[in-house]
Amino acid sequence: MPNALNMAATGFADERSPFLSVGRVTALLGVTNSELAKLIGVARNTLAAKSGARKVDQALSPVVRILAMAAEMAGDESRAAIWFKHQPIPGWAGKTAYDLVSEGKSDKVLAYLEAVRSGVYA
């Protein structure tokens, strides 16, 4: 991961712990904890459990990387969130990044963003 992306992703850190902030991601995406849990494939109770923090962090990491990369490209986080939830990705039958992440295909979204950044789909 490039250093600029690491810096952007650190904006999603929880100030009170070494992990990513569930609250920050839910607020940005405008989703509930239940919706976020379903999106990243963890039980809703795991989001709040201290014992689940590492698992949540690992599951949330691809979403944060996608949002950070999209924000860097779109100019700000709110545009990135709108893109993530509503903009169909070419070649995926009208599916959005949100849809693909919920299907466990975060890697495909990241690859798409890398390709766009490289000018492949520009």
C-alpha positions in Angstrom: 0.0 0.0 0.0 1.4 3.4 -0.9 2.3 5.8 2.0 -0.3 8.3 0.9 -3.0 5.7 1.2 -1.8 4.6 4.6 -2.0 8.2 5.7 -5.5 8.6 4.4 -6.6 5.3 6.0 -5.3 6.4 9.4 -8.1 9.0 9.3 -10.4 6.1 10.1 -8.5 5.1 13.3 -10.3 5.1 16.6 -8.7 7.7 18.9 -9.2 5.5 22.0 -7.8 2.3 20.6 -5.3 1.0 18.1 -8.1 -0.2 15.8 -10.3 1.3 13.1 -13.4 3.3 14.1 -16.6 1.5 13.5 -18.5 4.7 14.3 -16.5 6.7 11.8 -17.2 4.3 9.0 -21.0 3.9 9.8 -21.3 7.7 10.0 -19.5 8.2 6.7 -21.5 5.5 4.9 -24.8 6.4 6.6 -25.4 2.8 7.6 -26.3 1.2 10.9 -24.0 -1.1 12.9 -26.2 -4.1 11.7 -25.7 -3.0 8.1 -22.0 -2.6 8.5 -21.7 -5.9 10.2 -23.5 -7.6 7.3 -21.3 -5.7 4.8 -18.1 -6.8 6.3 -19.3 -10.3 7.2 -19.2 -10.2 11.0 -21.9 -10.7 13.7 -23.4 -7.4 14.8 -22.4 -8.1 18.4 -18.8 -8.5 17.3 -18.7 -4.9 16.3 -19.2 -3.8 19.9 -17.3 -6.5 21.7 -13.8 -5.6 22.9 -12.8 -9.2 22.3 -13.8 -8.9 18.6 -11.9 -5.7 17.9 -9.0 -7.4 16.0 -11.5 -9.4 13.9 -13.6 -6.3 13.1 -10.4 -4.4 12.3 -9.4 -7.1 9.8 -12.8 -7.2 8.2 -13.1 -3.4 8.1 -9.7 -2.8 6.7 -10.6 -3.4 3.0 -13.6 -1.0 3.3 -11.4 1.7 4.8 -8.7 1.1 2.1 -11.4 1.4 -0.6 -12.9 4.6 0.9 -9.4 6.1 1.4 -8.4 5.4 -2.2 -11.8 6.6 -3.5 -11.6 9.8 -1.4 -8.1 10.5 -2.7 -9.4 10.2 -6.3 -12.8 11.9 -5.8 -11.5 14.8 -3.7 -13.3 14.1 -0.4 -14.7 11.4 1.8 -18.4 12.3 1.2 -18.0 11.9 -2.5 -16.2 8.6 -1.9 -19.0 7.3 0.3 -21.6 8.2 -2.4 -19.5 6.5 -5.1 -19.1 3.4 -2.8 -22.8 3.0 -2.2 -24.4 4.2 -5.5 -22.0 4.1 -8.5 -22.1 0.9 -10.5 -18.6 -0.4 -11.4 -18.2 -1.1 -15.1 -18.1 -4.8 -15.9 -20.0 -5.9 -12.8 -23.6 -6.0 -14.1 -24.6 -2.8 -12.3 -23.1 -3.7 -9.0 -21.6 -1.0 -6.7 -18.5 -1.2 -4.5 -20.9 -1.8 -1.6 -22.5 -4.8 -3.4 -19.1 -6.3 -4.3 -17.7 -5.8 -0.7 -20.8 -7.5 0.7 -20.1 -10.5 -1.6 -16.5 -10.7 -0.3 -15.0 -9.1 -3.4 -13.1 -6.1 -1.8 -10.0 -7.2 -3.8 -11.9 -6.6 -7.1 -12.9 -3.1 -6.0 -9.4 -2.3 -5.0 -8.1 -3.7 -8.3 -10.6 -1.5 -10.2 -9.6 1.6 -8.3 -5.9 0.9 -8.9 -6.7 0.5 -12.6 -8.6 3.8 -12.7 -5.7 5.5 -10.9 -3.3 4.1 -13.4 -5.4 5.4 -16.3 -6.6 2.0 -17.5 -10.3 3.0 -17.3 -9.9 6.8 -17.7 
